[in-house]
Amino acid sequence: MKFVPHVLTVEQKQQRLSISLELPDRAASDSSFLGNVITGGETWVYGYDPETRVQSSQCKSPSSPRAKTARQSRSNIKVMMIVFFHLDGIVRAESAPRNTRVNSEY
């Protein structure tokens, strides 16, 4: 998903150029500038069924035999993971189910 229009007017191109040239100077003059920047990204991820992790649900003593772990396979559950980052780490992470339109309202 791209938020940048493919066709920009001359005025829009000039405005983007002036802002991009201003950013390095602003970051150098204001030490807290990068602390105010939040960026995000999204990707499709497959879900995994936690029931296949049999070993994690069993209580065992150290002397009991080692359990055989079932091999996890990719499920048909597919969600879009959206993550917003800040200088200090993750600000928010959301998962949007399939067939959900991700826009500013969401």
SVG drawing of the C-alpha trace seen along z (x, -y; Angstrom):
<svg xmlns="http://www.w3.org/2000/svg" viewBox="-14 -25 37 66">
<polyline fill="none" stroke="black" stroke-width="0.4" points="0.0,0.0 1.4,-3.4 0.3,-6.6 2.3,-8.7 0.4,-9.6 2.0,-8.5 1.4,-11.7 2.3,-14.9 1.7,-18.5 4.7,-20.8 3.6,-22.6 3.4,-19.3 6.9,-18.3 8.3,-21.6 6.7,-21.4 8.0,-17.8 11.5,-18.9 11.6,-21.9 10.3,-19.8 12.9,-17.0 15.7,-19.6 14.5,-21.1 14.4,-17.9 18.2,-17.3 18.7,-20.9 15.7,-20.5 17.0,-17.2 20.4,-18.8 19.1,-21.9 16.4,-20.2 17.6,-17.2 14.1,-16.0 12.9,-16.2 13.5,-12.4 11.7,-11.6 8.5,-13.0 8.6,-10.9 6.3,-7.9 6.4,-5.6 4.6,-2.4 4.5,0.6 2.3,3.5 2.7,7.0 0.6,10.1 1.3,12.9 -0.1,16.4 -1.5,17.5 -0.4,20.7 -2.8,22.9 -1.5,22.9 -3.1,26.3 -0.3,27.9 2.1,26.9 1.3,29.8 4.6,29.6 3.8,26.2 0.6,27.3 2.0,30.4 3.4,30.3 6.4,32.5 9.1,33.4 12.8,33.1 13.1,36.9 10.2,37.7 11.0,38.6 11.2,35.9 7.9,35.4 7.6,35.5 6.8,32.1 4.2,31.9 5.5,30.0 3.6,26.8 2.2,26.1 1.1,22.8 -2.7,22.4 -5.1,20.7 -5.5,17.9 -4.0,14.8 -4.1,11.4 -2.5,8.0 -0.2,7.0 0.2,3.2 2.9,1.8 3.7,-1.8 7.2,-2.5 8.7,-5.3 12.3,-6.0 11.9,-4.0 10.1,-1.0 6.7,0.1 3.9,-2.3 1.0,-0.2 0.5,3.2 -2.8,4.2 -3.9,7.2 -6.6,6.7 -8.5,9.8 -8.7,10.7 -11.2,8.7 -10.9,5.7 -10.2,2.4 -7.3,0.6 -7.8,-3.1 -7.7,-6.1 -11.0,-5.2 -9.8,-1.8"/>
</svg>
